[in-house]
Amino acid sequence: AHICAASGIRAIIAESLLPHHPDLPTIADSLGCNLTELLVAGGEDYRLVFTVAPGRDKELHELMKSQGIDVFRIGETVEGGGVFLRSGAEVREITYGGFEH
């Protein structure tokens, strides 16, 4: 959220694109936890989030794949501010959903 504010951009994360272990939905359900909340604010950050210039995402994906590194497109950036989650047609702000340093 801080980087978005400083850059004047809004991050829009697509819930359907968030990577996770295939067993996580079953585990979340058995614990009575909301899968989406776990994915966006449920614990330690273990992935690096970055942006790529428009039209260069395939190039980056191929380069990283050649190095044995998985990258995942999880959304887009537009003008504005904050961090938002798109779940189907619904878009809601999640700017302050995680740990505040």
PyMOL commands that set and color helices and strands:
alter all, ss='L'
color gray80, all
select helices_A, chain A and resi 2-7+15-17+24-31+35-41+57-66
alter helices_A, ss='H'
color red, helices_A
select strands_A, chain A and resi 9-14+75-79+83-87+90-93
alter strands_A, ss='S'
color yellow, strands_A
deselect
rebuild
show_as cartoon
